[in-house]
Amino acid sequence: MALPSWEDPKLGTMKRAALWLATVVQEGNIFTLADLRDAFPEVSQIDRRMRDLRDQDWRIDTHREDSSLDNSERRFVAQGVPVWEPGKARSKEAQVLTATRRREVMSRDGNLCRSCGITPGQEYAGSYETAQLDIARKEVRYADGTKAVELVTECRRCRVGGRGVETDDSKTLAALGRLGIMERRMLASWIEADEREFGTVELLWAEYRTLPEESRARFRAALGPETL
C-alpha cells in the first residue's frame, strides 16, 4: 500500500515528519537538523515534533546514542508506530509520564536498570560513560492474549536496544511451570533478595564469550585436552 505524501498539508506535523523519515531519509540513514528544517520551513518547532515520534517507538539516534554522529546529525534507525494510520498513534494522555509517577517507578525498581543492573552515575565496564536511568514503556502480552504497556526502569543503552521488544507472559509462565521444586526455591531466593551473585565459572563464561576468537582459542587450550 502506497504511503501518504509527507508534503500533504492536511496531515499533522508529526505525521508528516514520520512520513518524511520513512520515505525520504529511510531507515539506517543520517540526516541533519538543517535537512529537517529545510523540509519543513513553515514549522517553527519541527525538531520537537520529530522528537515526539520517540514516544511512538520510533528510534532516532543522536550523538548520545551513536558516538559517530556530531551534534547536528541524527540517524533514523527504525520505524515505530505508523502514526499516519487512523487510530494508531498513542494519545497524549498515554504518553505523558508525570515526575511523581517517574519517581514511583524508579523507587519500585530499586533505582537501577532492570535489564543490566547498573545504577545512576555508575560507569559502564570498559568505558568512561556513566549510566543515566529513564523509564521505558514495554509492550506486554498477557497469558490471555491481550496486550498492555507497562513501565520499567532502564538505562539509556538498554532502553534504546530494547525498543520494540515484546514481553510474553505466557512464555515466561510456561518456563516457570517446567521448573522442579529445587529450581523454584533457588529462583525464589534470588527474587527475594532481588539479586544473584554469580560464581567464578559463570563469570569466566561471560568473559570468554566477549573475547576475540584468537583469545578464545588460547583460553580453550589452557583448559586442557582432558576437559574438552
C-alpha positions as CSV (number, residue, x, y, z in Angstrom):
1,M,0.0,0.0,0.0
2,A,1.4,3.4,-1.0
3,L,2.1,5.8,1.9
4,P,0.5,9.2,2.0
5,S,2.7,12.1,0.9
6,W,4.7,13.8,3.6
7,E,4.0,17.1,1.9
8,D,0.2,16.8,2.4
9,P,-0.7,19.9,4.4
10,K,-3.9,18.2,5.7
11,L,-1.8,15.8,7.8
12,G,-0.5,16.9,11.2
13,T,3.2,17.9,11.6
14,M,4.2,14.7,13.5
15,K,2.6,12.5,10.8
16,R,4.4,14.5,8.0
17,A,7.7,14.2,9.9
18,A,7.2,10.5,10.2
19,L,6.5,10.1,6.5
20,W,9.5,12.2,5.6
21,L,11.7,10.0,7.6
22,A,10.2,6.8,6.2
23,T,10.2,7.8,2.5
24,V,12.9,10.5,2.1
25,V,15.6,9.7,4.8
26,Q,14.8,5.9,5.1
27,E,15.9,3.6,7.9
28,G,19.6,3.5,8.6
29,N,20.5,6.8,7.1
30,I,21.8,10.0,8.6
31,F,20.1,13.4,8.3
32,T,20.9,16.8,9.9
33,L,18.7,19.3,11.7
34,A,19.3,21.6,8.8
35,D,17.8,19.0,6.4
36,L,14.8,18.7,8.6
37,R,14.2,22.4,8.8
38,D,14.7,22.8,5.1
39,A,12.0,20.2,4.5
40,F,9.6,22.0,6.9
41,P,10.4,25.7,6.7
42,E,6.9,26.7,7.8
43,V,7.1,24.8,11.1
44,S,8.8,26.6,13.9
45,Q,9.4,23.6,16.2
46,I,9.8,20.8,13.8
47,D,12.6,19.2,15.8
48,R,10.2,18.9,18.8
49,R,7.5,17.3,16.6
50,M,10.1,14.8,15.4
51,R,11.2,14.0,19.0
52,D,7.5,13.2,19.7
53,L,8.0,10.2,17.5
54,R,10.2,8.6,20.1
55,D,7.1,8.2,22.2
56,Q,5.6,6.3,19.3
57,D,8.5,3.8,19.3
58,W,10.5,5.5,16.5
59,R,14.2,5.2,17.1
60,I,16.1,8.3,16.1
61,D,19.6,8.4,17.5
62,T,21.7,11.4,18.4
63,H,25.4,11.6,19.3
64,R,24.4,10.5,22.8
65,E,23.3,7.1,21.5
66,D,25.7,7.0,18.5
67,S,29.2,8.5,19.1
68,S,29.9,8.6,15.3
69,L,27.3,11.4,14.9
70,D,28.0,15.0,15.6
71,N,25.7,17.4,17.5
72,S,23.7,18.4,14.4
73,E,23.3,14.9,13.0
74,R,20.6,12.3,13.6
75,R,20.3,8.7,12.4
76,F,16.9,7.2,11.6
77,V,17.4,3.7,13.0
78,A,13.9,2.2,13.0
79,Q,10.3,3.0,12.3
80,G,7.8,2.6,15.1
81,V,4.0,3.1,15.2
82,P,2.7,4.1,11.7
83,V,1.2,7.3,13.1
84,W,-0.4,8.3,9.8
85,E,-2.8,5.4,10.0
86,P,-6.1,6.2,11.7
87,G,-6.2,5.2,15.4
88,K,-2.6,4.0,15.5
89,A,-0.9,7.0,17.3
90,R,-0.9,6.9,21.0
91,S,-2.8,9.7,22.7
92,K,-1.0,12.4,24.6
93,E,-2.5,11.1,27.8
94,A,-0.9,7.7,27.2
95,Q,2.5,9.4,26.5
96,V,2.6,11.7,29.5
97,L,4.6,10.5,32.4
98,T,4.5,12.8,35.5
99,A,7.5,13.4,37.7
100,T,5.7,11.8,40.6
101,R,4.9,8.6,38.5
102,R,8.6,8.5,37.3
103,R,9.9,8.6,40.9
104,E,7.4,5.9,41.9
105,V,8.5,3.6,39.1
106,M,12.2,4.1,39.8
107,S,11.8,3.6,43.5
108,R,9.7,0.4,42.9
109,D,12.5,-0.8,40.6
110,G,15.2,-0.2,43.2
111,N,16.7,2.8,41.3
112,L,18.6,0.5,39.0
113,C,18.3,-0.7,35.4
114,R,16.1,-3.8,35.5
115,S,17.9,-5.1,32.3
116,C,21.6,-4.8,33.2
117,G,21.5,-3.8,36.9
118,I,23.6,-0.6,36.5
119,T,22.9,2.3,38.9
120,P,22.7,6.0,38.0
121,G,26.2,7.5,37.6
122,Q,27.9,4.2,37.5
123,E,30.4,3.7,34.7
124,Y,29.8,1.0,32.1
125,A,32.5,-1.6,32.1
126,G,35.4,-0.8,29.8
127,S,34.3,2.8,29.2
128,Y,34.2,6.2,30.8
129,E,30.5,6.6,30.0
130,T,28.2,6.8,33.0
131,A,24.7,5.4,33.2
132,Q,21.6,7.5,33.1
133,L,18.3,5.9,34.1
134,D,14.9,6.6,32.4
135,I,11.5,5.0,32.2
136,A,10.9,2.6,29.3
137,R,7.4,1.6,28.0
138,K,7.3,-2.1,27.4
139,E,4.6,-3.9,25.5
140,V,3.4,-7.0,27.4
141,R,1.4,-9.8,26.0
142,Y,-0.7,-11.4,28.8
143,A,-1.4,-15.1,29.0
144,D,-5.0,-14.5,27.8
145,G,-3.6,-12.9,24.6
146,T,-4.4,-9.3,25.5
147,K,-1.7,-6.6,25.4
148,A,-0.8,-3.6,27.6
149,V,2.0,-1.2,28.0
150,E,3.9,-1.4,31.3
151,L,6.6,0.9,32.8
152,V,10.1,-0.3,33.8
153,T,13.4,1.5,34.7
154,E,16.2,1.0,32.3
155,C,19.5,2.8,31.4
156,R,19.8,4.6,28.1
157,R,21.7,1.7,26.5
158,C,19.2,-0.9,27.4
159,R,16.2,1.3,26.7
160,V,17.4,2.1,23.1
161,G,18.5,-1.5,22.4
162,G,15.2,-3.0,23.7
163,R,12.8,-0.8,21.8
164,G,10.1,-2.8,20.0
165,V,10.8,-6.0,22.1
166,E,7.6,-7.5,23.4
167,T,7.4,-9.4,26.7
168,D,5.3,-12.5,26.5
169,D,3.8,-13.6,29.9
170,S,2.7,-17.0,28.6
171,K,6.2,-18.0,27.7
172,T,7.8,-17.0,31.0
173,L,5.0,-18.6,33.0
174,A,5.3,-21.8,30.9
175,A,9.0,-21.9,31.5
176,L,8.3,-21.4,35.2
177,G,5.9,-24.4,35.2
178,R,8.7,-26.7,33.9
179,L,11.0,-26.0,36.9
180,G,11.4,-28.5,39.7
181,I,11.0,-27.7,43.3
182,M,14.7,-27.1,44.0
183,E,15.0,-24.8,41.0
184,R,11.9,-22.9,42.1
185,R,13.4,-22.4,45.6
186,M,16.6,-21.2,44.1
187,L,14.7,-18.7,41.9
188,A,12.6,-17.6,44.8
189,S,15.7,-16.8,46.9
190,W,17.1,-14.6,44.0
191,I,13.7,-12.8,43.7
192,E,13.5,-12.3,47.5
193,A,17.0,-10.7,47.5
194,D,16.4,-9.0,44.1
195,E,19.9,-10.0,43.2
196,R,22.0,-13.0,42.3
197,E,25.7,-13.5,42.9
198,F,27.4,-15.2,40.0
199,G,30.0,-17.9,40.7
200,T,33.6,-17.8,39.3
201,V,32.8,-20.3,36.5
202,E,29.8,-18.2,35.4
203,L,31.8,-15.0,35.4
204,L,34.5,-16.7,33.4
205,W,32.0,-18.0,30.9
206,A,30.6,-14.5,30.4
207,E,34.1,-13.1,30.0
208,Y,35.0,-15.9,27.5
209,R,32.0,-15.0,25.3
210,T,33.3,-11.4,24.8
211,L,36.8,-12.4,23.7
212,P,38.1,-12.3,20.1
213,E,38.5,-15.8,18.5
214,E,42.2,-15.9,19.0
215,S,41.9,-15.2,22.7
216,R,39.1,-17.8,22.9
217,A,41.4,-20.4,21.3
218,R,44.1,-19.7,23.9
219,F,41.5,-19.9,26.7
220,R,40.3,-23.3,25.4
221,A,43.9,-24.6,25.1
222,A,44.5,-23.5,28.7
223,L,41.5,-25.6,29.9
224,G,43.5,-28.7,28.9
225,P,42.5,-31.5,26.5
226,E,41.1,-33.7,29.2
227,T,38.3,-31.2,29.8
228,L,37.2,-30.8,26.2
